[in-house]
Amino acid sequence: MTGRPVAVSAVRLRALAPADVATLDAWSADPGHFTEFADFGMPARSHAALLARAELEGGYGFLVVEVDGQLAGSVSWQSVAYGPNPESRAWNIGIGLDLAFRGRGAGTRAQRLLADMLFATTDAGRVEASTDVENLAEQRALEKAGFTREGVLRSAQWRGGAWHDLVSYARLRTDPR
């Protein structure tokens, strides 16, 4: 064995099931569980509440990531406006994966699936994501998922008692697959 993580064979996105809530809530309550880049110093939110928010708001969504039949994390998206008209809307996505599923290609595949879904079900021309400048694994995952690095957003995120720079990525409807 080489010591490299074994690649996953099947990644799918699905609706939150009642049985998922306790596990996802426990992961979210542990500030270091998803990564040091996800500790916003906020109280953990119930995933049942996130699902209720997604059902009430048209500009937000949430799905579970399943890897080889196991609960592995979640993805979410929210509407971002770049102008007053509906055509100027884009989707900003995020992901949280359980430690056991990192470094195996699951994040890349989940983010590619989510972008594909958003392009297939909405008229948005842009799906974007950002990550900490030090989060090299997520930067690689986004690039492998077809996202293009656009630049650095200086001091864009308050986390862990300090401002952090983020790297901005986007995938356009017109980008080659």
HULINQUI-V394931 format. One record per residue. N is the residue number from 1. NEAR is the number of other ideal C-beta (glycine too) atoms within 12 Angstrom. D_FIRST is the distance of its C-alpha to the first C-alpha in whole Angstrom. Layout:
# HULINQUI-V394931
n/near/d_first
N/NEAR/D_FIRST
N/NEAR/D_FIRST
This chain:
# HULINQUI-V394931
n/near/d_first
1/5/0
2/5/4
3/6/6
4/9/8
5/18/10
6/16/10
7/16/13
8/28/16
9/15/18
10/20/22
11/34/24
12/25/27
13/33/30
14/25/32
15/21/35
16/33/35
17/18/36
18/14/37
19/16/34
20/30/32
21/25/35
22/17/34
23/25/30
24/38/31
25/26/34
26/17/32
27/31/29
28/31/32
29/20/34
30/19/31
31/19/32
32/14/28
33/25/26
34/32/26
35/31/26
36/19/29
37/31/30
38/31/31
39/24/33
40/23/37
41/13/39
42/13/40
43/11/40
44/23/38
45/22/39
46/20/39
47/33/37
48/21/40
49/20/42
50/32/40
51/27/40
52/16/44
53/20/44
54/25/43
55/15/45
56/13/48
57/16/47
58/16/47
59/21/45
60/23/42
61/32/39
62/36/36
63/37/34
64/38/31
65/44/27
66/33/25
67/33/22
68/20/21
69/13/24
70/22/23
71/31/25
72/37/24
73/43/27
74/44/30
75/43/31
76/35/35
77/38/37
78/26/41
79/25/44
80/24/45
81/17/48
82/18/49
83/11/52
84/8/55
85/9/55
86/16/52
87/15/51
88/15/49
89/25/47
90/33/43
91/37/40
92/34/38
93/45/35
94/38/32
95/44/29
96/40/28
97/39/24
98/32/23
99/22/20
100/20/17
101/33/18
102/29/18
103/23/16
104/29/15
105/28/18
106/41/20
107/44/23
108/33/23
109/33/24
110/44/26
111/44/28
112/33/29
113/31/30
114/43/32
115/40/34
116/24/34
117/23/36
118/36/38
119/26/39
120/13/40
121/17/42
122/24/44
123/16/46
124/32/44
125/22/43
126/34/41
127/42/38
128/36/37
129/44/34
130/32/34
131/37/32
132/30/32
133/23/32
134/19/29
135/28/27
136/17/25
137/26/22
138/37/25
139/29/27
140/21/24
141/33/24
142/36/27
143/24/27
144/21/25
145/33/27
146/28/30
147/34/32
148/24/34
149/24/34
150/21/38
151/16/38
152/20/38
153/22/40
154/14/41
155/14/42
156/18/41
157/27/39
158/15/41
159/24/38
160/19/37
161/9/41
162/13/41
163/15/41
164/26/38
165/22/37
166/31/36
167/31/34
168/28/36
169/36/34
170/31/36
171/35/36
172/22/39
173/22/40
174/14/41
175/19/38
176/8/36
177/12/33
